[in-house]
Amino acid sequence: MLAWLVLIHVTAAVGLVLFPIPSPGVALGALAVCWLGGIGTTVVYHRALAHRSVRLNGAVRSILTFFAVLNGSATPVGWVANHRYHHAHSDTPNDPSSPTFGGFWWAHMRWIWQAGVAPRERYCPDLKGVTYRVWDFLQPGILTLSFLGGLLFGLEAFFWLGAIRIVFALHGQCFVNSICHMRPAAAEGDDASRNVWWLAIWHLFQGENWHRNHHEQPRSARIGWTKLQLDAGWLVILVLERLRLASEVVRPRPSMVLAAATVRERNFARAVNQGQT
């Protein structure tokens, strides 16, 4: 794992020196693959598998899982095991990725190769099928394609469709473990999750940055609760539901959504009043 992380970061750095600004076609291609991979992670790994907040059509699940693995998001079973373990021990000494006890860099990245892997048998007893486990065998080939596939379109595409895209996606996910768990007012041992609005841009508005919402209602398939909390993952689920490719969608409790909207309105009013004084 450490060798892979070093490889993609060094390659991305070289690529940014040689091609600091990508051509429009390459940039759009990298963003498209990154966005699809992120949707695979948030909709399939996180909402459908880890929290069972939506049931997806098998073909849709497999296609989005492929893009999630292509984006460097590990395999479904490994990702889900670690995430369920995190929720079971959130921001306690047993949390493998908590910045409260390990600091920012530990939570952001070091835990990936130093904390070990959550026991799959205990945390993923429902993911024993071949359709889930097969990705463990496919992952090396998919990551090779992810890293080298851009060469088919030239050297610039090799860097931007490969290492630069992978590093961008990786750190977007890592920020959820680090900065999204660094709420200043949280007491030691309390859930320190928080919503981070600016991370929505890095996440391409897929919803994972509304992390406090998620920890308040983990079973909800909707993570962004207000109109301003953009949640593309939720919109994708609604489209799939309309097409009958998704079912058993768990929606957030209305009282929680109303409370979130009320807090937003109060913050806006407070900002207006401060501006007038």
C-alpha positions in Angstrom: 0.0 0.0 0.0 2.7 2.5 0.9 4.6 1.8 -2.3 1.4 2.4 -4.3 0.8 5.7 -2.5 4.4 6.8 -3.1 4.2 5.8 -6.8 1.0 7.8 -7.6 2.1 10.9 -5.7 5.6 11.0 -7.3 4.0 10.4 -10.8 1.4 13.1 -10.2 4.0 15.6 -9.1 6.0 14.9 -12.3 2.9 15.2 -14.4 2.0 18.6 -12.9 5.5 19.9 -13.7 5.4 18.7 -17.3 1.7 19.4 -18.0 0.5 21.9 -15.4 -2.7 22.8 -17.3 -4.4 19.9 -19.2 -6.1 20.3 -22.6 -9.9 20.6 -22.4 -10.5 17.1 -23.6 -8.1 15.5 -21.2 -9.5 17.6 -18.3 -13.1 16.6 -19.1 -12.1 13.0 -19.4 -10.3 13.0 -16.0 -13.2 14.8 -14.3 -15.7 12.3 -15.8 -13.8 9.3 -14.6 -13.3 10.9 -11.2 -17.0 11.8 -10.9 -18.1 8.3 -11.8 -15.7 6.8 -9.4 -16.9 9.1 -6.6 -20.5 8.1 -7.4 -19.5 4.5 -7.2 -18.0 5.1 -3.7 -20.7 7.2 -2.2 -23.8 5.4 -3.8 -22.6 1.8 -3.8 -19.9 1.5 -1.2 -21.2 3.9 1.4 -25.0 4.2 1.0 -26.0 0.9 -0.5 -23.5 -1.6 1.0 -22.1 -0.1 4.2 -25.5 1.3 5.5 -28.0 -0.6 3.3 -29.9 2.6 2.8 -30.8 1.7 -0.8 -30.9 -1.6 -2.8 -29.4 -1.3 -6.3 -29.9 -3.2 -9.5 -27.0 -5.7 -9.8 -25.8 -4.4 -13.2 -25.8 -0.8 -11.9 -24.0 -1.9 -8.8 -21.3 -3.7 -10.7 -20.7 -0.8 -13.2 -20.4 1.8 -10.4 -18.2 -0.6 -8.4 -15.8 -0.9 -11.3 -15.4 2.9 -11.5 -15.0 3.1 -7.7 -12.1 0.6 -7.9 -10.7 2.4 -10.9 -10.7 5.6 -8.8 -8.6 4.0 -6.1 -11.4 3.4 -3.5 -10.3 -0.1 -2.6 -12.6 -3.0 -2.9 -16.2 -3.1 -1.7 -15.7 -5.6 1.2 -12.5 -3.9 2.5 -14.0 -0.4 2.3 -17.3 -1.4 3.9 -15.5 -3.3 6.8 -13.3 -0.3 7.6 -16.3 2.1 7.4 -18.5 0.0 9.7 -15.7 -0.4 12.1 -15.2 3.4 12.1 -18.9 4.0 12.9 -18.8 1.4 15.7 -15.9 3.3 17.3 -16.2 6.8 16.0 -13.7 9.3 17.5 -12.7 7.0 20.3 -9.3 5.4 20.8 -10.5 2.4 18.9 -11.4 4.4 15.8 -8.6 3.6 13.2 -8.8 7.0 11.5 -9.7 9.5 14.2 -7.8 12.8 14.2 -8.9 13.3 17.8 -6.4 10.7 19.0 -4.0 10.4 16.0 -3.8 13.9 14.6 -4.6 15.3 11.2 -2.0 13.3 9.1 -2.8 10.1 10.8 -6.5 10.4 10.1 -5.8 11.8 6.6 -3.5 9.1 5.3 -1.1 7.3 7.6 -3.8 5.0 9.0 -4.3 3.5 5.5 -1.0 1.5 5.7 -0.4 1.5 9.5 -3.7 0.8 11.2 -4.4 -2.6 9.7 -7.7 -3.8 8.2 -11.0 -4.3 10.1 -12.0 -8.0 10.4 -14.3 -8.7 7.4 -15.9 -11.8 8.9 -17.3 -9.6 11.8 -18.1 -6.4 9.9 -19.2 -7.8 6.5 -21.1 -11.0 7.1 -23.6 -9.9 4.5 -21.0 -9.5 1.8 -19.8 -13.0 1.3 -21.2 -13.5 -2.2 -19.0 -13.8 -5.3 -20.3 -10.6 -6.7 -18.6 -8.7 -3.8 -15.5 -10.8 -3.2 -14.6 -11.0 -6.9 -13.3 -7.4 -6.8 -10.5 -8.5 -4.5 -9.1 -10.5 -7.4 -9.9 -7.9 -10.1 -8.4 -4.9 -8.2 -4.7 -5.3 -9.3 -5.7 -5.4 -13.0 -8.1 -2.5 -12.6 -5.6 -0.3 -10.8 -3.0 -1.1 -13.5 -5.5 0.1 -16.1 -6.3 3.1 -13.9 -2.6 4.1 -13.7 -1.5 3.3 -17.3 -4.7 3.5 -19.3 -4.2 7.1 -20.2 -1.1 6.2 -22.3 -3.5 5.2 -25.1 -4.2 8.9 -25.5 -0.7 10.3 -25.1 1.7 11.4 -22.4 -0.5 14.2 -21.1 -3.4 11.9 -20.7 -1.2 9.3 -19.0 -0.5 11.8 -16.1 -4.0 13.4 -15.9 -6.2 10.4 -16.5 -3.9 8.3 -14.3 -1.9 9.5 -11.3 -3.2 13.1 -11.0 -6.8 12.0 -11.1 -6.1 9.2 -8.6 -4.3 11.5 -6.1 -7.1 14.1 -6.5 -9.8 11.5 -5.7 -7.8 9.9 -2.9 -7.3 13.2 -1.0 -10.9 14.0 -1.4 -11.9 10.9 0.4 -9.1 11.3 3.0 -10.5 14.8 4.0 -13.7 13.0 5.2 -11.6 11.1 7.7 -9.5 14.0 8.7 -11.0 17.5 8.5 -14.6 16.3 8.6 -13.8 14.8 12.0 -12.2 17.9 13.5 -15.2 19.8 15.0 -13.6 22.4 17.4 -16.4 22.2 20.0 -16.4 18.4 20.3 -15.3 17.0 23.7 -12.8 14.2 23.8 -14.5 10.9 23.0 -17.6 12.6 21.5 -18.5 12.3 17.8 -16.5 15.1 16.2 -18.0 14.9 12.7 -18.9 18.1 11.0 -20.2 19.4 7.7 -17.5 21.1 5.6 -19.1 23.2 2.8 -16.0 24.0 0.8 -15.1 20.3 0.4 -18.2 20.0 -1.8 -16.2 21.5 -4.6 -13.4 18.9 -4.2 -16.0 16.1 -4.0 -17.6 17.4 -7.2 -20.8 18.0 -5.2 -21.4 14.3 -4.5 -22.5 14.8 -0.9 -19.9 13.2 1.3 -18.7 16.5 2.7 -22.0 16.8 4.7 -20.5 14.4 7.2 -22.2 15.6 10.4 -25.6 15.0 8.7 -24.4 11.4 7.9 -23.4 10.7 11.4 -26.7 11.9 12.8 -28.6 9.6 10.4 -26.3 7.0 9.0 -29.1 5.0 7.5 -30.4 7.8 5.4 -29.6 7.6 1.7 -29.7 11.4 1.5 -26.7 13.1 3.1 -27.3 16.7 2.0 -30.5 17.8 3.7 -31.2 21.3 2.4 -31.3 22.9 -1.1 -27.9 24.5 -0.5 -26.4 21.2 0.6 -25.9 19.8 -2.9 -25.9 16.0 -2.9 -25.4 14.5 -6.4 -25.3 11.0 -4.9 -28.9 11.5 -3.7 -30.0 12.8 -7.1 -28.5 9.7 -8.8 -30.4 7.5 -6.4 -33.6 9.3 -7.2 -33.0 8.9 -10.9 -32.3 5.2 -10.5 -35.4 4.8 -8.3 -37.5 6.4 -11.0 -36.0 4.0 -13.5 -36.7 1.1 -11.2 -33.0 0.4 -10.9 -33.0 1.3 -7.1 -35.5 0.4 -4.4 -35.9 0.3 -0.6 -34.6 3.9 -0.4 -34.2 5.1 3.2 -35.1 8.8 3.5 -34.0 11.1 6.3 -36.4 11.8 9.1 -38.3 15.1 8.3 -37.7 16.5 11.7 -33.9 16.4 11.1 -34.2 18.0 7.7 -36.4 20.8 9.2 -33.9 21.3 12.0 -31.0 21.6 9.5 -32.9 24.2 7.5 -33.7 26.1 10.7 -30.1 26.3 11.7 -29.1 27.5 8.3 -31.7 30.3 8.4 -30.5 31.3 11.9 -26.9 31.4 10.7 -27.9 33.6 7.8 -29.9 36.0 10.0 -27.0 36.2 12.4 -24.6 37.1 9.5 -27.0 39.7 8.3 -27.3 41.3 11.7 -23.6 41.4 12.2 -23.2 43.1 8.8 -25.6 45.8 9.9 -23.8 46.6 13.1 
